Amino acid sequence: MVRAGRTPLRLLCLKYGADLCYTEEIVDKKLIESTRVINEALGTIDYRNGDDIILRLAPEEKGRCILQIGTNSGEKAAKIAEIVGDDVAGIDVNMGCPKPFSIHCGMGAALLTQTEKIIDILKSLKTAAKVPVTCKIPCQYDESYTMTKYVVQRILGSDQEHDPRGKATVAAGSVLQICKAFGKEEVFNKWNEDRKKKQSKKRARVDDDGVYNIEVSFPLKRLKNSVGFSPTPKMVLHDYCVETKTPKATYEVIKRDDKRFVATATIGEKKFRSGIGQPNVRMAEQVAALAALHGMNIRNRLDGNWEED
């Protein structure tokens, strides 16, 4: 955790039962330019750069602390492995952080579009490190699963031909199936349930014209990525109406002065909309359908994470 995963919090986590703890993401250059010092007063191993403490490792963390690094270079990653030796229990490469401070130099989530660089970093680390090497990769719940699948396959390389996990990844047709291949089905299901609970908390207000207004939206790319892969809000709402013999939804779209579109979905005597303007009519209708799913308490029928946080 950035600006939090430092020595006091890590020790507290271990005290309350954590098996392992992770440092915050430390950029490779900072560690390479630091000096390893034994702090006699505290009994810690400090990596210092002048008066700045880049990394402090307490005796209680021996064999239990994973160093998380931010890097875009196999050479620098290997240098870090040589510097820290076995002071840490493992080295984890951050390939998941989407924040600007991480991706602006090609680190974090930016690595997911540079698979050759990922391979270089992991191979270099594996050669130089005395401890296990891992990488943090986000499952692309919001996007098509193919990016996650592609990156995992490239990391496995030739191992996917004889490793059961590799074969299962090749055959996978969803993020859930990729998670199953690595024994992480429970993690996926827990995440999915948490998302559903969060989504169900969307509250409606009633506008002056009697329409239930639920402020939801989603990126245009989410709709594009659903083509051929998963049902859209309008499809799910339509199926629900057919199944329950409810009058099919109709949509009324207006173009605002700011040239954005807002749609109202009418199902029987109830009307739903989101006041968030959309770039075109198609998006406006889909967002209105999503608002209706929330308003009718049937959002759980729509798979995936659509809403923008």
N, C-alpha and C positions, 0 to 999 in steps of 0.2 A: 504494500500500500504506500503510494507516494507520500513522502514527508511524514509518514507514520510508522512504517515498518522498521524502526530503529531498535537499538538494544533494549530499552526499557519495555516497549510493547512486546517484543519477541520473548523476553524473559517472562513477562506476565502470561503470555499465551502458553508457554511451556509449563509454567506453574499450575495453570488450570487445565492441563491435560492434553495439550497439543503434542502430537508425535514429532512433527517437524515444524519449522518456522522459516519464513522467507524474508530476505532483506528487501528493502525498497529497490526499485530499479536504479542501478548505478551505471552511469555511462562509462564505457570502456576507457576513454581518455583520462578520466579522473583517477581511476585505479592505477593505470599505467604510470601516471605522474606522481603517485603517492609513494611514501616510504613506510615500510613495515617496522613498527616499534613495539617492544614489550613494555606495557604500562605496569611498572612494579607496584604503584600505589593501588591500582584497581584490580590487578591480576588479569588484565585484558590484553588482547592483541589489537593494536590500533594501526590502521592505515591512514597516515596523515599527509597532508600537503600544507606545509607551514603550520598555521594555527588551526586549520580546518581538519576535522575528523571525517574522512570519507567513509570509513567502515570501522566499527568497533565490535569485536567478538568476545563475549564473556565465556569463562570456563564452563558454565552450565550449558552452553550451546554446542559444545564439542560433539561432533557426530550427528547434530540435529538441526543445523542451520544451513539453508540453501542460499547461495549467492545468486541473486537475479541481476543479470547484466543487460544493458542496452548497447547493441553493437550493430554495425553493418559491414564488418570486416572479419574475415576468417583469421587474418594475421594478428589483429588486435585481440580477438577472442582467445587465440592460443597463447598470446603473451600474458593475458590475465590468468589463464589456467596455470602457467608456469609461476606466476607471482604468488598466487594464493595457496598453491600446493594442496595440502590436505587440512588447511586451517578451516575449511568449510566441508560440509557433508556432500555437497553437490553444486553444480553450476547450472542455472536455468536461464535460457535465452528468451528475453521478452519479445514475442512475435505477435502480441495481441493488443497492446495499448494503442488506442486510436487518437490519443491526445496530440495536439500540435507539437508540444515540446519533445515528444518521442518520435513522431513520424517525419518531422521537417528535415532530418538528416538521414532519412531512409531506414530508420530503426522501427521497432514495434510492429504495428500492423502493416506498415509500408513494406515489410519484407515479404508479405504473402504474395506480392506480385513479382517477386524476384527470386524464383525458386532456385536458380543456379547459385545465387548468393547464399541462400539458406543451406544448400548442400555444402558449399565451401566452409561456412561457419561451423556446421556440425561436424564435418570431417576433421577440420583443423582442431576443434575442441577435443574430439574423441582421441586424437593422436597425442595431444599435449597434456590432457587432464589426468590427474591421479584419482579423481572422484567421478561418480556418475554424472552424465550430461543429459539434460532434458530441455524442452522448449515449450513455451506457453503459446498455444494456438487457439484462437476463439473459433468455436463452431459457428458457421455463418447462418444462424437461425433466421436472420432477416433477409437473407439473400438465397439464391439457388445454392443447393448443397454442393454443387460441382466444384467450387473454389476450394472448399475444405478437402474434398476427396482428392483433388489434383495435388494439393500440397502434401497431404499424407502419403500419397503414392510416390511422389518424388523423393520424399525423405526415406521411405522404405527401400527404394531402388530395387535392386535385384532380389532383395529379401522377400518381396511380395510373392515371388514365384513358389517359395517353399514354406513361408511363414503363414500359418492359418489366418492370422489377423490380416495379412496382406491380401490373401485370396478373398476374404470376406469384404475387405475394403473395395477391391476391384468390382465385386458383384453388388455393392451397396447402391441403393437407389434413393437414399434419404440420409439426413443427418442422424436419425435414430439408428439406422442400420450400421453406420460408421461407428457410433458409440457402442453398439452391441459387440462389434468386432473387437473392441478393446476393453470389454467388460465394464462399460460406463453407462449401461442402460438406466440404472437407478439415478445417476446424476442427471441424465437427460430428462427423465420423468419428473424428478423433483423440480428442475428448472421450469418445465412445461406447466406444472401445477402452480408454481409461484407466479408465472406470467398470467395464467388464467385468473388467479385471485386479484392480481393487480388490474387486469383489464376489466374485471367485473365491478370495480369501484368507480367507474365513470358515472358521474351523476348528471341528470338532466335538469334543465330549467325550462319553464313554459314561457314562450314568447307571447307578446300581446295578441298575436293572431292564433293562439292556441296550439302552436307547433312545439313539440318537444325538441329542445335544442341541446345537443350533446357535442361538446367540443372535441371532436376526434378528427384525425387526418392520417395520411401515410404518404411516403415518398412515391413519386411517379415510377421510379425504378422497381418498387415493390410490385406494382401492377404488371409491369413488363415481365418481371421474372416469374410471375405466376402462370404465364401462358404455357399451357401444355403440361404444367406440373401440379397445380393445386387450384381448388375452386376459389372464385372471387366472392366478395361480400354479396354482390347481386345474385350470383348463382345460388349461394347458400340460402339467401332470403327467398328466392323463387322456389327452391325445393321445399322449404318449410311451409310456404303458402299452399303448395300442391298437396303436401302430406297432411296438413291440418284442414284442408278445404277452406282456407281463408282466401278472400279476394286477393288476386295477384297485385303486387306492388306497382304503382304508377309513379312517374317522376315528373316534377315540374322544375324547370331550370330557369334561373334569371341571371342576367349579366349585369354586374354592378358597375358603378362609375369608374372603379379602378381596373376594369376589364377582367376581373376575376369572376368565376362562375360559382353559384351556390344552388344546390338542388334540394328539393323537399320530396321525401318518399312518403306516399300515402298507402297505408295498408288498412283496409276497412275504414273505420272512423278515426283512426289515429294517424298523425303526421309527425315525421321526424326529419331533422336536418342538423347539419353542422355549420356553424357560422364561419368556419375557416374557408376562405375563397380558394378555388382551384384553377389550374391553368386552362382547362378545357371541360367540355360538357361530360365527356366520358368519366373523367376523374370525379367531377362533382356528383354524378349519379352513384358511383361506387362508394364515395365517402358518405353520402346520404344513406345508402344501404347499410354501411357499417354502423352509422348512428342508430339506425332502426334495430339492428341486432342487439346493440347495447340496451336500447330503450325497452325492447321486448324480452330482455333477459335470456337471450339465446345466443350470446356471443360465443359460447363454448362450442357451437356447431361449426365455427370457422377455424380451421387449423392454422397454426403459425402465428407469428407476431407481426401484426400489421400496423398497429398504432405507433405514432411518433411519441417518444417520451417527452 
